[in-house]
């Protein structure tokens, strides 16, 4: 008999993976209350420039409610409202809104607004209780700035030797406002498709996935005090403080795993991003986490890494060979089920032959940067 290990207990509590026909309507919630501060030179850090040198709640605080209505034995509707701050102010949005049809024991079809299946932990991006960190490793999870799409997918479950496997195929598109390099950006992804395979083994799971789309980008750098060069997703825009790119072919491929055996836990993921043109750099990235549980305490250590792999340019200066690395030391304390206290200390360094600022916002030409981020948080589910 195959052994099923629940490596993400919060997903079951939230009903993110499956529902039950015994109750017509169910509702669950989750959230994170926290603060974070950057120690180092005065600059912002993160895909949205959400971290700075002041103690702030916005980067790590969020809350969500998810409801599921079982319409028939095979048909259900799921919706999720999420409150979080993309940069400076909190916003309420419908993160999920989809219909699900269980065509058979093996096949599930979904359509509507869904989570973009780009990463190992895509389904639980905002559910901090379900993973050890306060924030997901930025080097990998900062490579794709969108988290949702409009369209549909197919989940097919089957046996693969002694293991359980799930094949996921999706089609869709998205048109959303995001922050890239600290600037407000209209990003449209058309003709999106992805395929992924997840295999559950005795001590966790392994996932491999590929996502591709055609991308249009319209960035307005007047939303920041000065143009922030050096980001993975900014280009040569000093001429008019704007960047308009259309019809870029992009892809994102990732391979990740989770591990849980006795008191040891592990996570790892590697990813490759490729986009046409010199203004949107190709990257490689990875992270590796190891942790150990002492009753209700779990210290953990994470290494993160990302590098530019093509001759992308910022203000005419090549940022090829630009590299960011980080080390994150964290401690998680679970006083009771559904509640976790976390503290995290993150050391980040960037370097490049012509200067490089990674996921830091800087003014002027790209330059090597380093800083530390201290974060405290409380995660909960109900």
C-alpha positions as CSV (number, residue, x, y, z in Angstrom):
1,X,0.0,0.0,0.0
2,X,1.3,3.4,-0.9
3,X,2.1,5.7,1.9
4,X,0.5,9.2,1.6
5,X,2.4,11.9,3.5
6,X,0.9,15.3,4.1
7,X,3.8,17.6,3.5
8,X,1.6,20.7,3.2
9,X,-1.0,20.4,6.0
10,X,-2.4,23.9,5.4
11,X,-3.6,22.9,1.9
12,X,-5.9,20.4,3.4
13,X,-7.1,22.8,6.0
14,X,-7.9,25.4,3.4
15,X,-9.4,23.0,0.9
16,X,-7.1,24.1,-1.8
17,X,-6.5,20.6,-3.2
18,X,-9.9,18.9,-2.9
19,X,-13.4,19.4,-1.6
20,X,-16.1,17.2,-0.2
21,X,-19.7,16.8,-1.5
22,X,-21.0,16.3,2.0
23,X,-21.2,20.0,2.7
24,X,-22.8,22.3,0.1
25,X,-20.7,25.3,1.2
26,X,-17.5,25.6,3.1
27,X,-15.2,28.6,4.0
28,X,-11.6,28.7,5.2
29,X,-9.2,31.5,5.8
30,X,-5.5,32.2,6.1
31,X,-3.2,35.1,6.8
32,X,0.2,36.5,7.7
33,X,0.9,39.4,10.1
34,X,4.5,40.6,10.0
35,X,7.1,43.3,9.7
36,X,10.3,43.5,7.7
37,X,13.2,46.0,7.3
38,X,16.3,46.3,5.0
39,X,19.6,46.9,6.7
40,X,22.2,48.3,4.3
41,X,22.4,51.2,1.8
42,X,19.2,53.1,1.3
43,X,17.4,51.3,-1.4
44,X,14.4,49.1,-2.0
45,X,14.5,45.4,-2.5
46,X,12.2,42.8,-4.1
47,X,10.3,42.3,-7.3
48,X,7.9,45.1,-6.4
49,X,10.5,47.2,-4.4
50,X,8.4,46.3,-1.3
51,X,11.2,46.2,1.2
52,X,13.1,49.3,2.3
53,X,15.1,50.6,5.3
54,X,12.1,51.3,7.4
55,X,10.2,48.8,9.5
56,X,7.1,48.0,7.4
57,X,4.1,45.6,7.5
58,X,3.2,45.8,3.8
59,X,5.8,43.3,2.4
60,X,4.8,40.4,4.5
61,X,1.2,41.0,5.7
62,X,-1.8,39.5,3.9
63,X,-5.1,37.8,4.6
64,X,-7.5,35.7,2.5
65,X,-10.8,34.0,2.6
66,X,-11.7,31.0,0.4
67,X,-15.2,29.6,-0.2
68,X,-16.2,26.5,-2.0
69,X,-19.8,25.7,-3.1
70,X,-20.6,22.1,-4.1
71,X,-23.3,22.6,-6.8
72,X,-23.6,18.9,-7.7
73,X,-21.7,15.8,-6.9
74,X,-19.3,16.6,-9.8
75,X,-19.5,20.3,-10.1
76,X,-18.2,22.9,-7.7
77,X,-17.4,26.7,-7.6
78,X,-14.4,28.1,-5.7
79,X,-13.5,31.7,-5.0
80,X,-10.8,33.4,-3.0
81,X,-10.5,37.0,-1.8
82,X,-7.1,38.2,-0.9
83,X,-5.9,41.4,0.8
84,X,-2.2,42.4,0.4
85,X,0.0,45.3,-0.5
86,X,1.7,45.1,-4.0
87,X,3.9,48.0,-2.9
88,X,2.7,50.7,-0.5
89,X,-1.0,50.2,0.1
90,X,-3.3,47.3,0.8
91,X,-5.7,46.1,-1.9
92,X,-8.6,43.6,-2.0
93,X,-8.8,41.4,-5.0
94,X,-10.5,38.2,-6.2
95,X,-7.4,36.0,-6.6
96,X,-9.3,32.8,-7.5
97,X,-12.8,32.4,-9.1
98,X,-13.3,29.2,-11.0
99,X,-15.6,26.2,-11.7
100,X,-14.4,22.7,-11.3
101,X,-15.9,19.6,-12.9
102,X,-14.9,16.1,-11.7
103,X,-15.3,14.2,-14.9
104,X,-14.0,10.9,-13.3
105,X,-12.0,9.7,-10.4
106,X,-8.9,10.5,-12.4
107,X,-9.9,13.6,-14.4
108,X,-10.7,17.1,-13.1
109,X,-11.5,20.1,-15.4
110,X,-11.3,23.7,-14.2
111,X,-12.1,27.1,-15.8
112,X,-12.1,30.7,-14.7
113,X,-9.5,32.7,-12.8
114,X,-6.8,30.3,-11.6
115,X,-3.4,30.3,-10.1
116,X,-0.6,30.3,-12.7
117,X,1.2,26.9,-12.5
118,X,4.7,28.2,-12.8
119,X,6.4,26.9,-9.6
120,X,6.5,23.9,-7.2
121,X,4.5,25.9,-4.6
122,X,2.3,27.9,-7.0
123,X,-1.0,26.6,-5.4
124,X,0.1,28.0,-1.9
125,X,2.0,31.2,-2.8
126,X,0.1,33.3,-0.3
127,X,-0.5,30.7,2.4
128,X,2.6,31.3,4.6
129,X,1.6,28.6,7.1
130,X,2.2,25.9,4.5
131,X,5.9,26.5,4.1
132,X,8.8,27.2,6.5
133,X,9.9,30.7,5.3
134,X,8.3,34.1,5.8
135,X,8.7,34.8,2.1
136,X,9.3,32.3,-0.7
137,X,12.9,32.3,-2.0
138,X,13.1,35.4,-4.1
139,X,15.8,34.3,-6.6
140,X,13.4,31.7,-8.0
141,X,9.9,33.1,-7.2
142,X,10.8,36.6,-8.3
143,X,11.3,35.4,-11.9
144,X,7.6,35.4,-12.9
145,X,5.8,38.6,-11.8
146,X,2.3,37.3,-12.4
147,X,0.4,34.8,-10.2
148,X,-2.9,34.2,-11.9
149,X,-4.6,33.9,-15.3
150,X,-7.9,33.6,-17.1
151,X,-8.5,30.2,-18.8
152,X,-8.7,26.6,-17.9
153,X,-6.7,23.5,-17.0
154,X,-6.9,19.7,-16.8
155,X,-5.7,17.6,-13.9
156,X,-5.2,13.9,-14.6
157,X,-4.2,11.6,-11.8
158,X,-2.7,8.2,-12.5
159,X,-0.4,5.6,-11.1
160,X,3.3,5.7,-12.2
161,X,4.8,2.4,-11.0
162,X,4.7,2.5,-7.2
163,X,3.9,6.3,-7.1
164,X,1.0,8.6,-7.6
165,X,1.3,11.2,-10.4
166,X,-0.7,14.2,-11.6
167,X,-0.4,15.7,-15.1
168,X,-1.6,19.3,-15.4
169,X,-2.2,21.0,-18.8
170,X,-3.4,24.7,-19.0
171,X,-4.3,27.3,-21.6
172,X,-5.1,30.9,-20.9
173,X,-4.0,34.6,-20.9
174,X,-3.6,37.4,-18.4
175,X,-3.6,41.2,-18.5
176,X,-2.5,42.6,-15.2
177,X,-0.7,45.6,-13.6
178,X,2.4,44.5,-11.8
179,X,5.6,46.0,-10.4
180,X,8.8,45.2,-12.3
181,X,12.1,46.8,-11.2
182,X,10.0,49.1,-8.9
183,X,7.9,50.5,-11.7
184,X,4.2,50.0,-12.5
185,X,4.0,47.8,-15.5
186,X,1.1,46.7,-17.7
187,X,1.9,43.1,-18.6
188,X,-0.1,41.1,-21.0
189,X,0.6,37.4,-21.6
190,X,-1.2,35.9,-24.6
191,X,-1.4,32.3,-25.9
192,X,-0.2,31.0,-22.6
193,X,0.1,27.2,-22.2
194,X,1.9,25.0,-19.7
195,X,2.4,21.3,-18.9
196,X,3.6,19.9,-15.7
197,X,4.0,16.5,-14.0
198,X,4.0,16.0,-10.2
199,X,5.0,12.7,-8.7
200,X,4.2,11.9,-5.1
201,X,6.8,9.6,-3.4
202,X,7.1,8.2,0.1
203,X,8.8,11.3,1.5
204,X,7.4,14.2,-0.6
205,X,6.9,15.1,-4.2
206,X,8.8,16.1,-7.4
207,X,7.4,18.5,-10.0
208,X,8.7,19.4,-13.5
209,X,6.9,22.1,-15.5
210,X,7.1,24.3,-18.6
211,X,5.2,27.5,-19.2
212,X,5.3,29.5,-22.5
213,X,3.5,32.7,-23.7
214,X,3.7,35.7,-26.0
215,X,4.4,38.8,-23.8
216,X,3.6,42.6,-24.2
217,X,5.2,45.0,-21.6
218,X,4.4,48.7,-21.1
219,X,6.4,50.1,-18.2
220,X,6.2,53.7,-16.8
221,X,9.3,54.6,-14.9
222,X,7.9,57.9,-13.9
223,X,6.3,56.0,-11.0
224,X,9.6,55.9,-9.2
225,X,11.9,58.8,-8.2
226,X,14.6,57.7,-10.5
227,X,14.9,54.9,-13.0
228,X,15.9,51.7,-11.2
229,X,18.3,49.9,-13.6
230,X,19.8,46.5,-12.9
231,X,16.6,44.6,-12.2
232,X,16.1,41.3,-13.9
233,X,13.1,42.9,-15.8
234,X,14.1,46.4,-16.7
235,X,15.5,47.6,-19.9
236,X,17.1,50.6,-21.7
237,X,14.4,53.2,-21.0
238,X,16.3,56.4,-20.2
239,X,15.3,58.0,-23.5
240,X,11.6,58.6,-22.5
241,X,11.3,57.0,-19.0
242,X,9.2,54.3,-20.6
243,X,9.6,50.8,-21.9
244,X,7.2,49.3,-24.5
245,X,7.9,45.8,-25.7
246,X,5.5,43.7,-27.8
247,X,5.3,40.2,-29.1
248,X,8.1,38.7,-27.0
249,X,8.2,35.0,-26.9
250,X,8.9,33.8,-23.3
251,X,9.2,30.5,-21.5
252,X,9.8,29.4,-17.9
253,X,10.9,25.9,-17.0
254,X,11.3,24.6,-13.4
255,X,12.1,21.4,-11.5
256,X,11.5,21.2,-7.8
257,X,11.0,18.8,-4.9
258,X,9.9,18.6,-1.3
259,X,11.2,16.2,1.3
260,X,9.9,15.2,4.8
261,X,11.3,12.2,6.7
262,X,11.2,12.0,10.5
263,X,12.3,15.4,11.7
264,X,14.2,16.5,8.5
265,X,12.5,18.7,5.8
266,X,13.9,19.8,2.5
267,X,12.9,22.0,-0.4
268,X,14.6,22.7,-3.7
269,X,13.9,24.2,-7.1
270,X,15.8,25.2,-10.2
271,X,14.4,27.3,-13.0
272,X,15.3,28.7,-16.4
273,X,13.6,31.8,-17.9
274,X,14.0,32.8,-21.5
275,X,12.6,35.9,-23.2
276,X,13.3,37.4,-26.7
277,X,15.3,40.6,-26.9
278,X,18.1,42.3,-24.9
279,X,15.7,44.3,-22.7
280,X,14.3,41.3,-20.8
281,X,17.2,39.2,-19.6
282,X,17.3,35.4,-19.6
283,X,18.0,33.9,-16.2
284,X,18.9,30.8,-14.4
285,X,18.0,30.4,-10.7
286,X,17.8,27.9,-7.9
287,X,17.3,27.5,-4.1
288,X,17.9,24.8,-1.6
289,X,16.4,24.6,1.9
290,X,17.1,22.2,4.8
291,X,15.4,22.2,8.2
292,X,15.1,20.1,11.3
293,X,12.2,19.9,13.8
294,X,12.8,19.9,17.5
295,X,9.3,19.2,18.8
296,X,7.5,22.5,17.8
297,X,10.7,24.4,16.8
298,X,12.2,24.2,13.4
299,X,15.4,26.1,12.4
300,X,16.1,26.1,8.7
301,X,18.7,27.4,6.2
302,X,18.2,28.4,2.6
303,X,20.7,29.2,-0.2
304,X,19.3,31.1,-3.2
305,X,21.0,32.0,-6.5
306,X,20.1,33.7,-9.8
307,X,22.2,34.9,-12.7
308,X,21.8,36.6,-16.1
309,X,22.6,34.3,-18.9
310,X,22.5,36.5,-22.0
311,X,23.9,39.9,-23.0
312,X,21.0,42.0,-21.7
313,X,21.6,45.7,-21.4
314,X,20.5,48.5,-19.0
315,X,21.2,52.1,-20.2
316,X,23.5,50.6,-22.9
317,X,25.6,48.8,-20.3
318,X,25.8,45.0,-20.5
319,X,24.6,43.1,-17.4
320,X,25.7,39.7,-18.7
321,X,27.2,37.6,-15.8
322,X,25.2,39.6,-13.3
323,X,24.6,37.3,-10.3
324,X,22.6,37.4,-7.0
325,X,23.1,35.1,-4.1
326,X,21.5,34.9,-0.7
327,X,21.5,33.0,2.6
328,X,18.4,32.9,4.8
329,X,18.5,31.7,8.4
330,X,15.0,31.2,9.9
331,X,13.3,29.8,12.9
332,X,9.6,28.6,13.0
333,X,7.7,27.9,16.2
334,X,4.3,26.2,16.1
335,X,2.6,26.6,19.6
336,X,-0.6,24.9,18.2
337,X,-2.0,23.6,15.0
338,X,-2.9,26.4,12.6
339,X,-0.6,28.9,14.2
340,X,3.1,29.6,13.5
341,X,5.6,32.3,14.7
342,X,8.6,33.0,12.4
343,X,11.8,35.0,12.4
344,X,14.1,35.3,9.4
345,X,17.5,36.9,8.6
346,X,18.3,37.2,5.0
347,X,21.8,38.2,3.6
348,X,21.8,39.2,-0.1
349,X,24.7,40.0,-2.4
350,X,24.9,40.9,-6.0
351,X,27.9,41.3,-8.4
352,X,28.7,41.7,-12.0
353,X,31.6,42.7,-14.2
354,X,29.9,46.1,-15.0
355,X,28.0,46.3,-11.8
356,X,24.7,44.6,-11.1
357,X,21.9,45.2,-8.6
358,X,19.7,42.1,-8.9
359,X,16.4,42.6,-7.2
360,X,17.5,45.8,-5.6
361,X,16.2,49.2,-6.8
362,X,19.0,51.6,-7.4
363,X,19.3,55.0,-9.0
364,X,21.8,55.7,-11.8
365,X,23.9,53.0,-13.4
366,X,23.7,49.4,-12.3
367,X,26.1,48.7,-9.4
368,X,26.9,45.8,-7.1
369,X,24.7,45.8,-4.0
370,X,24.3,43.9,-0.8
371,X,22.1,44.2,2.3
372,X,20.3,42.2,5.0
373,X,16.6,41.8,5.5
374,X,15.2,41.1,9.0
375,X,11.6,39.8,9.1
376,X,9.1,38.7,11.8
377,X,5.7,37.1,11.1
378,X,2.8,35.2,12.5
379,X,1.1,32.8,10.1
380,X,-2.4,31.3,10.7
381,X,-5.1,29.2,9.1
382,X,-8.7,28.6,10.1
